[in-house]
Structures are given as C-alpha cells and as structure tokens.
C-alpha cells in the first residue's frame, strides 16, 4: 500500500490519528480499580486481533495481523503496518486541519476517487500539489 507523498511537504512521514470510538473514565470516580480492570480487559493483543478479524478496521489496541483468520484482510493490515513503520503521529485527521481548496480537493480525492481506484497515486499527488 502506498500513500502519496507530496513533493516539498513539511512532513510526508506524518500520520494523523483521531479517536473514533473510545471509553473514558472520570478522574474523580470512586471506582478506579473497576475502571482499570475494565480497560485492561480489552487492552490485550487477543482482543485487538478479534477486532481486526470481526470489524476489519484499524485499532489502537495492540494486535498481530499475522494471527487474523481472514487472509486477505491480514495482508491489508500487514501493508498498513509496513507503511506506518517510522511514522510520526499527530492528533486530528487531515480534514480537521485543512481549509479552502486543499480541503475540498482532499475530500474528493482521498474520500472518493483514490479509494475507489479511479486515480493513481501520481495523479492524487499532482492534484493535491495544485490545490495549494
């Protein structure tokens, strides 16, 4: 899997992260031990692997794609892991920090055309570079 790199970009190795679904606990809870036990119950690689197998969406929980039962999905997650090796992360997805023409072009390219295979990596890079 190749993610386009924009020539002259500030940080092509940067990846964005955002909370898509999570659990939180109030710092002032009287049940800290129970909360910690609950959180620890799903912060195991086996749970992350089950998430990958059942939901087939990336997770922040430790997981091992090589243990997935769906070979095609396992290959996909291995590609993601390889692509993300050496990545630098910041909070927020690109669409949250973009505005104007770059935001519109990004939305059309990466939420639609690129994912659907209608344009190549090179075309995606050219269109994003032209948006700035």
DSSP file (Angstrom, degrees, kcal/mol; ACC not computed):
  #  RESIDUE AA STRUCTURE BP1 BP2  ACC     N-H-->O    O-->H-N    N-H-->O    O-->H-N    TCO  KAPPA ALPHA  PHI   PSI    X-CA   Y-CA   Z-CA
    1    1 A X              0   0    0      0, 0.0     2,-0.5     0, 0.0     0, 0.0   0.000 360.0 360.0 360.0 130.2    0.0    0.0    0.0
    2    2 A X        -     0   0    0      3,-0.0     2,-0.5    81,-0.0    78,-0.0  -0.962 360.0-157.2-118.5 129.4    1.4    3.3   -0.9
    3    3 A X        -     0   0    0     -2,-0.5   118,-0.0    80,-0.1     2,-0.0  -0.872  35.5-105.5 -97.7 136.7    0.3    6.6    0.4
    4    4 A X        -     0   0    0     -2,-0.5     2,-0.5     1,-0.1   118,-0.1  -0.325  27.3-148.9 -62.6 140.1    1.1    9.6   -1.8
    5    5 A X        -     0   0    0      8,-0.0     2,-0.6     4,-0.0   120,-0.1  -0.942  12.0-137.4-106.8 131.3    3.9   11.9   -0.7
    6    6 A X    >   -     0   0    0     -2,-0.5     3,-2.3     1,-0.1     6,-0.1  -0.794  26.1-114.1 -91.5 121.2    3.6   15.5   -1.8
    7    7 A X  T 3  S+     0   0    0     -2,-0.6    -1,-0.1     1,-0.3     0, 0.0  -0.274 100.7  11.7 -54.5 131.5    6.8   16.9   -3.0
    8    8 A X  T 3  S+     0   0    0      1,-0.2    -1,-0.3     2,-0.0    -2,-0.0   0.523  90.6 154.2  79.3   4.9    8.1   19.6   -0.7
    9    9 A X    <   -     0   0    0     -3,-2.3     3,-0.4     1,-0.1    -1,-0.2  -0.306  52.2-123.3 -65.3 152.0    5.6   18.7    2.0
   10   10 A X  S    S+     0   0    0      1,-0.2     2,-0.2     2,-0.1    -1,-0.1   0.857  96.7   5.6 -64.2 -36.6    6.6   19.6    5.6
   11   11 A X    >   +     0   0    0      1,-0.1     3,-1.5     3,-0.1    -1,-0.2  -0.584  57.3 170.7-155.3  82.7    6.2   16.0    6.8
   12   12 A X  T 3  S+     0   0    0     -3,-0.4    -1,-0.1     1,-0.3    -2,-0.1   0.722  85.7  57.7 -68.2 -20.1    5.5   13.2    4.5
   13   13 A X  T 3  S+     0   0    0     74,-0.1    75,-2.1     2,-0.0    -1,-0.3   0.476  85.1 110.4 -87.5  -0.8    6.1   10.6    7.2
   14   14 A X  E <   -a   88   0A   0     -3,-1.5     2,-0.4    73,-0.2    75,-0.2  -0.486  46.4-172.9 -75.6 143.2    3.4   12.2    9.4
   15   15 A X  E     -a   89   0A   0     73,-3.2    75,-1.8    -2,-0.2     2,-0.3  -0.965  16.3-132.8-130.3 148.4    0.2   10.4   10.0
   16   16 A X  E     -a   90   0A   0     -2,-0.4     2,-0.4    73,-0.2    75,-0.2  -0.771  17.8-167.3-102.8 150.3   -2.8   11.7   11.8
   17   17 A X  E     +a   91   0A   0     73,-2.4    75,-3.7    -2,-0.3     2,-0.3  -0.967   7.4 175.7-132.0 150.5   -4.7    9.9   14.5
   18   18 A X        -     0   0    0     -2,-0.4     2,-0.8    73,-0.2    73,-0.0  -0.986  39.0-102.1-150.0 155.1   -8.1   10.6   16.0
   19   19 A X        +     0   0    0     -2,-0.3     3,-0.2     1,-0.2    -2,-0.0  -0.712  38.3 171.2 -82.4 114.1  -10.4    9.0   18.5
   20   20 A X  S    S-     0   0    0     -2,-0.8     2,-0.3     1,-0.4    -1,-0.2   0.701  72.3  -8.5 -95.2 -23.3  -13.1    7.2   16.5
   21   21 A X  S    S+     0   0    0      2,-0.1    -1,-0.4     0, 0.0     2,-0.3  -0.830  79.7 147.0-171.8 130.9  -14.6    5.3   19.4
   22   22 A X        -     0   0    0     -2,-0.3     2,-0.4    -3,-0.2    -3,-0.0  -0.971  38.6-115.7-160.7 172.4  -13.4    5.0   22.9
   23   23 A X        -     0   0    0     -2,-0.3     2,-0.3    16,-0.0    -2,-0.1  -0.923  28.4-173.6-115.8 146.0  -14.1    4.7   26.6
   24   24 A X        -     0   0    0     -2,-0.4     2,-0.4     2,-0.0    -2,-0.0  -0.924   9.5-151.8-133.5 161.2  -13.3    7.3   29.2
   25   25 A X        -     0   0    0     -2,-0.3     2,-0.3     4,-0.0     7,-0.0  -0.986  26.4-109.8-133.0 145.8  -13.5    7.4   33.0
   26   26 A X    >   -     0   0    0     -2,-0.4     3,-2.1     1,-0.1    -2,-0.0  -0.580  21.8-135.3 -73.3 131.0  -13.9   10.4   35.2
   27   27 A X  T 3  S+     0   0    0     -2,-0.3    -1,-0.1     1,-0.3     5,-0.1   0.819 104.5  55.3 -55.3 -32.4  -10.8   11.1   37.2
   28   28 A X  T 3  S+     0   0    0      3,-0.0    -1,-0.3     2,-0.0    -2,-0.0   0.298  78.2 135.4 -88.2  10.9  -12.9   11.6   40.3
   29   29 A X    <   -     0   0    0     -3,-2.1     3,-0.4     1,-0.1    -4,-0.0  -0.223  53.3-145.1 -60.5 147.9  -14.6    8.2   40.2
   30   30 A X  S    S+     0   0    0      1,-0.2     3,-0.2     2,-0.1    -1,-0.1   0.393  95.5  63.8 -87.6   1.8  -14.9    6.2   43.4
   31   31 A X     >  +     0   0    0      1,-0.1     4,-2.4     2,-0.1     3,-0.2  -0.244  56.0 139.4-121.6  43.3  -14.4    3.0   41.3
   32   32 A X  H  > S+     0   0    0     -3,-0.4     4,-2.7     1,-0.2     5,-0.2   0.884  73.1  53.1 -57.3 -42.3  -10.9    3.4   39.9
   33   33 A X  H  > S+     0   0    0      1,-0.2     4,-2.2     2,-0.2    -1,-0.2   0.902 111.0  46.6 -61.9 -41.1   -9.9   -0.2   40.4
   34   34 A X  H  > S+     0   0    0     -3,-0.2     4,-2.6     2,-0.2    -1,-0.2   0.893 111.8  51.0 -68.2 -39.9  -13.0   -1.4   38.5
   35   35 A X  H  X S+     0   0    0     -4,-2.4     4,-2.9     2,-0.2     5,-0.2   0.933 111.1  47.9 -62.7 -45.6  -12.3    1.1   35.7
   36   36 A X  H  X S+     0   0    0     -4,-2.7     4,-2.7     1,-0.2    -2,-0.2   0.909 111.7  50.1 -63.0 -41.8   -8.8   -0.1   35.4
   37   37 A X  H  X S+     0   0    0     -4,-2.2     4,-1.3    -5,-0.2    -1,-0.2   0.917 111.7  49.1 -61.6 -43.0   -9.9   -3.7   35.4
   38   38 A X  H >X S+     0   0    0     -4,-2.6     4,-0.6     2,-0.2     3,-0.5   0.951 113.2  45.7 -61.2 -50.7  -12.4   -2.9   32.6
   39   39 A X  H >< S+     0   0    0     -4,-2.9     3,-1.3     1,-0.2     4,-0.5   0.928 112.2  51.1 -60.2 -44.9   -9.9   -1.1   30.5
   40   40 A X  H >< S+     0   0    0     -4,-2.7     3,-0.6     1,-0.3    -1,-0.2   0.751  95.7  72.8 -64.5 -22.9   -7.3   -3.8   30.9
   41   41 A X  H << S+     0   0    0     -4,-1.3    -1,-0.3    -3,-0.5    -2,-0.2   0.774 110.1  28.5 -65.6 -24.9   -9.9   -6.4   29.9
   42   42 A X  T << S+     0   0    0     -3,-1.3    -1,-0.2    -4,-0.6    -2,-0.2   0.311  96.8  87.8-118.6  10.3   -9.7   -5.3   26.3
   43   43 A X    <   +     0   0    0     -3,-0.6     2,-0.3    -4,-0.5    19,-0.1  -0.108  66.9 107.6 -97.5  37.3   -6.2   -3.9   26.0
   44   44 A X  S >> S-     0   0    0     -3,-0.2     4,-2.1     1,-0.1     3,-0.8  -0.849  80.0-118.9-112.3 148.9   -4.7   -7.3   25.1
   45   45 A X  H 3> S+     0   0    0     -2,-0.3     4,-2.9     1,-0.2    19,-0.4   0.837 113.4  60.6 -55.0 -33.7   -3.5   -8.4   21.7
   46   46 A X  H 3> S+     0   0    0      2,-0.2     4,-2.0     1,-0.2    -1,-0.2   0.891 106.5  46.1 -62.4 -37.4   -6.1  -11.2   21.6
   47   47 A X  H <> S+     0   0    0     -3,-0.8     4,-2.4     2,-0.2    -2,-0.2   0.907 112.0  50.6 -70.8 -42.2   -8.8   -8.5   21.8
   48   48 A X  H  X S+     0   0    0     -4,-2.1     4,-2.4    14,-0.5    -2,-0.2   0.905 110.7  49.9 -60.2 -41.0   -7.1   -6.4   19.2
   49   49 A X  H  X S+     0   0    0     -4,-2.9     4,-2.6    13,-0.3    -2,-0.2   0.898 109.3  50.8 -64.6 -40.6   -6.9   -9.4   16.9
   50   50 A X  H  X S+     0   0    0     -4,-2.0     4,-3.1     2,-0.2     5,-0.3   0.911 109.2  51.7 -63.8 -40.4  -10.6  -10.2   17.4
   51   51 A X  H  X>S+     0   0    0     -4,-2.4     4,-2.9     2,-0.2     5,-1.3   0.942 111.0  47.5 -59.4 -47.9  -11.4   -6.5   16.5
   52   52 A X  H  X5S+     0   0    0     -4,-2.4     4,-0.6     3,-0.2    -2,-0.2   0.925 115.7  45.2 -60.2 -44.6   -9.3   -6.8   13.3
   53   53 A X  H  <5S+     0   0    0     -4,-2.6    -2,-0.2    -5,-0.1    -1,-0.2   0.912 123.9  32.1 -65.3 -44.7  -11.0  -10.1   12.4
   54   54 A X  H  <5S+     0   0    0     -4,-3.1    -2,-0.2    -5,-0.2    -3,-0.2   0.899 134.4  22.6 -84.1 -42.3  -14.5   -9.1   13.2
   55   55 A X  H  <5S-     0   0    0     -4,-2.9    -3,-0.2    -5,-0.3    -2,-0.1   0.768  82.0-148.6 -99.7 -30.9  -14.6   -5.4   12.3
   56   56 A X     << +     0   0    0     -5,-1.3     2,-0.4    -4,-0.6    -4,-0.2   0.892  55.2 122.2  59.5  43.8  -11.7   -5.1    9.9
   57   57 A X  S    S-     0   0    0     -6,-0.3    -1,-0.2    20,-0.0    -2,-0.1  -0.987  71.0 -95.9-132.0 142.4  -10.9   -1.6   11.0
   58   58 A X        -     0   0    0     -2,-0.4     2,-0.3    -3,-0.1    19,-0.0  -0.141  43.9-163.6 -54.5 152.4   -7.6   -0.3   12.4
   59   59 A X        -     0   0    0      2,-0.2     4,-0.1     1,-0.1    -1,-0.0  -0.974  31.5-138.6-139.6 152.8   -7.3   -0.2   16.1
   60   60 A X  S    S+     0   0    0     -2,-0.3     2,-0.2     2,-0.1    -1,-0.1   0.543  79.1 101.7 -83.9  -8.3   -5.1    1.4   18.7
   61   61 A X  S    S-     0   0    0      1,-0.1    -2,-0.2   -13,-0.1   -18,-0.1  -0.561  91.2 -96.9 -75.2 138.5   -5.2   -1.8   20.7
   62   62 A X        +     0   0    0     -2,-0.2   -14,-0.5   -19,-0.1     2,-0.3  -0.305  60.0 162.2 -55.1 134.3   -2.1   -3.9   20.3
   63   63 A X        -     0   0    0    -15,-0.2     2,-0.4    -4,-0.1   -17,-0.1  -0.942  39.3-135.4-150.5 168.9   -2.7   -6.6   17.7
   64   64 A X    >   -     0   0    0    -19,-0.4     3,-2.6    -2,-0.3     4,-0.1  -0.852   9.5-165.9-133.6  95.8   -1.0   -9.0   15.5
   65   65 A X  G >  S+     0   0    0     -2,-0.4     3,-1.7     1,-0.3    13,-0.1   0.743  85.2  71.1 -55.6 -24.0   -2.3   -9.1   11.9
   66   66 A X  G 3  S+     0   0    0      1,-0.3    -1,-0.3    11,-0.1     8,-0.1   0.690  94.3  56.2 -67.3 -15.1   -0.5  -12.3   11.2
   67   67 A X  G <  S+     0   0    0     -3,-2.6    -1,-0.3     7,-0.1    -2,-0.2   0.344  80.5 119.4 -97.4   6.2   -2.9  -14.1   13.5
   68   68 A X    <   -     0   0    0     -3,-1.7   -18,-0.1    -4,-0.1     6,-0.0  -0.392  59.5-144.4 -70.7 150.0   -6.0  -13.0   11.6
   69   69 A X  S    S+     0   0    0      1,-0.1     2,-0.9    -2,-0.1    -1,-0.1   0.701  85.4  76.0 -87.7 -21.1   -8.2  -15.7   10.2
   70   70 A X     >  -     0   0    0      1,-0.2     4,-2.7     2,-0.0     5,-0.2  -0.813  67.7-164.0 -92.9 103.4   -9.2  -13.7    7.0
   71   71 A X  H  > S+     0   0    0     -2,-0.9     4,-2.3     1,-0.2    -1,-0.2   0.863  86.3  50.8 -59.1 -40.9   -6.0  -13.9    4.9
   72   72 A X  H  > S+     0   0    0      1,-0.2     4,-1.7     2,-0.2    -1,-0.2   0.929 113.9  44.3 -64.8 -44.6   -7.0  -11.0    2.5
   73   73 A X  H  > S+     0   0    0      2,-0.2     4,-2.4     1,-0.2    -2,-0.2   0.883 110.6  55.7 -66.1 -38.0   -7.7   -8.7    5.5
   74   74 A X  H  X S+     0   0    0     -4,-2.7     4,-2.1     1,-0.2    -2,-0.2   0.916 106.6  50.0 -60.8 -43.3   -4.5   -9.9    7.2
   75   75 A X  H  X S+     0   0    0     -4,-2.3     4,-2.1     1,-0.2    -1,-0.2   0.900 109.4  52.5 -60.6 -40.4   -2.5   -8.9    4.1
   76   76 A X  H  X S+     0   0    0     -4,-1.7     4,-2.0     1,-0.2    -2,-0.2   0.929 110.9  45.7 -61.2 -47.1   -4.1   -5.5    4.1
   77   77 A X  H  X S+     0   0    0     -4,-2.4     4,-2.3     1,-0.2    -1,-0.2   0.812 109.6  55.1 -70.4 -29.1   -3.2   -4.9    7.8
   78   78 A X  H  X S+     0   0    0     -4,-2.1     4,-2.4    -5,-0.2    -1,-0.2   0.907 107.8  50.3 -66.0 -40.9    0.3   -6.1    7.2
   79   79 A X  H  X S+     0   0    0     -4,-2.1     4,-2.7     2,-0.2    -2,-0.2   0.912 110.1  50.2 -62.3 -41.7    0.6   -3.5    4.4
   80   80 A X  H  X S+     0   0    0     -4,-2.0     4,-2.3     2,-0.2    -2,-0.2   0.935 110.4  49.6 -61.3 -45.8   -0.7   -0.8    6.8
   81   81 A X  H  X S+     0   0    0     -4,-2.3     4,-0.6     1,-0.2    -2,-0.2   0.902 112.7  47.3 -61.1 -41.7    1.8   -1.8    9.4
   82   82 A X  H >< S+     0   0    0     -4,-2.4     3,-1.0     1,-0.2    -1,-0.2   0.923 112.2  49.7 -64.6 -44.8    4.7   -1.7    6.9
   83   83 A X  H 3< S+     0   0    0     -4,-2.7    -2,-0.2     1,-0.2    -1,-0.2   0.855 111.4  49.5 -62.3 -36.0    3.5    1.7    5.6
   84   84 A X  H >< S+     0   0    0     -4,-2.3     3,-2.3    -5,-0.2    -1,-0.2   0.502  78.8 121.3 -86.3  -3.5    3.3    3.1    9.1
   85   85 A X  T << S+     0   0    0     -3,-1.0    -3,-0.0    -4,-0.6    -4,-0.0  -0.424  86.7  10.3 -60.2 128.0    6.8    2.0   10.2
   86   86 A X  T 3  S+     0   0    0      1,-0.2    -1,-0.3    -2,-0.2    -2,-0.1   0.555  96.0 151.0  79.9   8.3    8.7    5.1   11.1
   87   87 A X    <   -     0   0    0     -3,-2.3     2,-0.5   -73,-0.1    -1,-0.2  -0.358  40.9-139.9 -73.3 152.7    5.6    7.3   11.0
   88   88 A X  E     -a   14   0A   0    -75,-2.1   -73,-3.2   -77,-0.1     2,-0.3  -0.957  22.7-148.1-110.4 131.8    5.2   10.4   13.2
   89   89 A X  E     +a   15   0A   0     -2,-0.5     2,-0.3   -75,-0.2   -73,-0.2  -0.767  19.3 176.4-107.7 145.7    1.8   10.9   14.6
   90   90 A X  E     -a   16   0A   0    -75,-1.8   -73,-2.4    -2,-0.3     2,-0.2  -0.969  37.4 -98.6-137.6 156.1   -0.3   14.0   15.4
   91   91 A X  E    S+a   17   0A   0     -2,-0.3   -73,-0.2   -75,-0.2   -75,-0.0  -0.501  82.5  41.2 -79.2 141.1   -3.8   14.2   16.7
   92   92 A X  S    S-     0   0    0    -75,-3.7   -75,-0.3    -2,-0.2     2,-0.2   0.159  81.5 -95.9 103.5 142.3   -6.6   15.0   14.2
   93   93 A X    >>  -     0   0    0    -77,-0.2     3,-2.3     1,-0.1     4,-0.7  -0.581  40.9-106.1 -86.9 155.5   -7.4   13.8   10.7
   94   94 A X  H >> S+     0   0    0      1,-0.3     3,-1.4    -2,-0.2     4,-1.1   0.846 118.1  60.1 -50.5 -40.0   -6.3   16.0    7.8
   95   95 A X  H 34 S+     0   0    0      1,-0.3    -1,-0.3     2,-0.2    12,-0.1   0.742  98.8  59.8 -63.8 -21.6   -9.8   17.2    7.0
   96   96 A X  H <4 S+     0   0    0     -3,-2.3    -1,-0.3     1,-0.2    -2,-0.2   0.736 113.5  34.6 -77.5 -22.5   -9.9   18.7   10.5
   97   97 A X  H << S+     0   0    0     -3,-1.4    -2,-0.2    -4,-0.7     2,-0.2   0.449 102.9  87.2-111.8  -2.6   -7.0   21.0   10.0
   98   98 A X     <  -     0   0    0     -4,-1.1     2,-0.3     4,-0.1     3,-0.0  -0.572  51.1-179.9 -94.9 160.0   -7.4   21.8    6.3
   99   99 A X    >>  +     0   0    0     -2,-0.2     4,-0.8     0, 0.0     3,-0.6  -0.968  41.6   5.5-150.1 166.5   -9.5   24.6    4.8
  100  100 A X  H 3> S-     0   0    0     -2,-0.3     4,-1.9     1,-0.2     3,-0.3  -0.206 118.9 -10.0  63.6-145.6  -10.4   26.1    1.5
  101  101 A X  H 3> S+     0   0    0      1,-0.2     4,-2.9     2,-0.2     5,-0.3   0.885 133.2  55.6 -59.1 -44.9   -9.4   24.5   -1.8
  102  102 A X  H <> S+     0   0    0     -3,-0.6     4,-2.8    29,-0.3    -1,-0.2   0.903 108.6  49.8 -56.5 -39.1   -7.0   21.9   -0.3
  103  103 A X  H  X S+     0   0    0     -4,-0.8     4,-2.4    -3,-0.3    -1,-0.2   0.923 112.6  46.1 -64.4 -44.1   -9.8   20.6    1.9
  104  104 A X  H  X S+     0   0    0     -4,-1.9     4,-2.1     2,-0.2    -2,-0.2   0.918 115.1  46.4 -65.1 -43.9  -12.2   20.3   -1.0
  105  105 A X  H  X S+     0   0    0     -4,-2.9     4,-2.8     2,-0.2     5,-0.3   0.924 112.4  51.0 -65.2 -44.0   -9.6   18.6   -3.2
  106  106 A X  H  X>S+     0   0    0     -4,-2.8     4,-2.6    -5,-0.3     5,-0.7   0.931 109.5  51.0 -57.7 -46.7   -8.6   16.3   -0.3
  107  107 A X  H  X5S+     0   0    0     -4,-2.4     4,-1.1     1,-0.2    -1,-0.2   0.921 114.1  43.2 -58.0 -46.4  -12.2   15.3    0.3
  108  108 A X  H  <>S+     0   0    0     -4,-2.1     5,-2.2     3,-0.2     4,-0.3   0.891 122.2  38.2 -68.9 -39.3  -12.8   14.5   -3.4
  109  109 A X  I  <>S+     0   0    0     -4,-2.8     5,-3.4     3,-0.2     6,-0.6   0.982 125.9  29.1 -76.4 -58.8   -9.5   12.6   -3.9
  110  110 A X  I  <5S+     0   0    0     -4,-2.6    -3,-0.2    -5,-0.3    -2,-0.1   0.664 124.6  44.0 -87.2 -16.4   -9.0   10.7   -0.7
  111  111 A X  I  <<S+     0   0    0     -4,-1.1    -1,-0.2    -5,-0.7    -3,-0.2   0.549 135.0   3.1 -97.6  -8.9  -12.5   10.1    0.4
  112  112 A X  I  >5S+     0   0    0     -4,-0.3     4,-2.1    -3,-0.2     6,-0.2   0.466 125.3  35.6-135.4 -81.3  -13.7    9.2   -3.0
  113  113 A X  I  4XS+     0   0    0     -5,-2.2     5,-2.7     1,-0.2     6,-0.7   0.876 117.7  45.2 -60.4 -47.2  -11.6    8.8   -6.2
  114  114 A X  T >4<S+     0   0    0     -5,-3.4     3,-1.2     1,-0.2    -1,-0.2   0.936 115.0  47.5 -65.4 -46.4   -8.4    7.4   -4.7
  115  115 A X  T 345S+     0   0    0     -6,-0.6    -1,-0.2     1,-0.3    -2,-0.2   0.844 111.8  51.1 -63.3 -33.2  -10.1    4.9   -2.5
  116  116 A X  T 3<5S-     0   0    0     -4,-2.1    -1,-0.3     1,-0.0    -2,-0.2   0.528 115.4-116.6 -82.3  -4.9  -12.3    3.7   -5.4
  117  117 A X  T < 5S+     0   0    0     -3,-1.2    -3,-0.2    -4,-0.5    -2,-0.1   0.687  77.6 127.5  79.7  18.4   -9.2    3.3   -7.6
  118  118 A X  S   <S+     0   0    0     -5,-2.7     2,-0.3    -6,-0.2    -4,-0.2   0.701  71.3  32.4 -82.4 -19.2  -10.3    6.0  -10.1
  119  119 A X  S    S-     0   0    0     -6,-0.7    -2,-0.1   -10,-0.1     2,-0.1  -0.957  81.8-119.1-135.1 156.5   -7.0    7.9   -9.9
  120  120 A X     >  -     0   0    0     -2,-0.3     4,-2.4     1,-0.1     5,-0.2  -0.316  31.4-104.4 -86.4 170.8   -3.4    6.8   -9.4
  121  121 A X  H  > S+     0   0    0      2,-0.2     4,-2.5     1,-0.2     5,-0.2   0.932 122.9  51.5 -58.5 -47.0   -1.0    7.8   -6.6
  122  122 A X  H  > S+     0   0    0      1,-0.2     4,-2.4     2,-0.2    -1,-0.2   0.897 110.2  48.2 -60.1 -41.6    0.8   10.2   -9.1
  123  123 A X  H  > S+     0   0    0      2,-0.2     4,-2.6     1,-0.2    -1,-0.2   0.895 110.1  52.1 -66.5 -39.1   -2.5   11.8  -10.0
  124  124 A X  H  X S+     0   0    0     -4,-2.4     4,-2.3     2,-0.2    -2,-0.2   0.924 110.9  47.8 -61.9 -43.9   -3.5   12.2   -6.4
  125  125 A X  H  X S+     0   0    0     -4,-2.5     4,-2.8     2,-0.2     5,-0.2   0.929 112.0  49.7 -62.5 -46.0   -0.2   13.9   -5.6
  126  126 A X  H  X S+     0   0    0     -4,-2.4     4,-2.2     1,-0.2    -2,-0.2   0.916 112.1  47.5 -60.2 -44.0   -0.5   16.2   -8.6
  127  127 A X  H  X S+     0   0    0     -4,-2.6     4,-1.1     2,-0.2    -1,-0.2   0.892 113.8  46.5 -68.0 -39.1   -4.0   17.3   -7.7
  128  128 A X  H  X S+     0   0    0     -4,-2.3     4,-0.7    -5,-0.2     3,-0.4   0.921 112.0  50.8 -68.2 -42.3   -3.1   17.9   -4.1
  129  129 A X  H >< S+     0   0    0     -4,-2.8     3,-0.9     1,-0.2    -2,-0.2   0.895 109.9  50.7 -60.9 -39.2    0.0   19.9   -5.0
  130  130 A X  H 3< S+     0   0    0     -4,-2.2    -1,-0.2     1,-0.2    -2,-0.2   0.755  99.2  66.5 -69.9 -24.2   -2.1   22.0   -7.4
  131  131 A X  H 3<        0   0    0     -4,-1.1   -29,-0.3    -3,-0.4    -1,-0.2   0.726 360.0 360.0 -71.2 -20.0   -4.6   22.7   -4.6
  132  132 A X    <<        0   0    0     -3,-0.9    -1,-0.3    -4,-0.7    -2,-0.2   0.430 360.0 360.0 -94.8 360.0   -2.0   24.7   -2.7
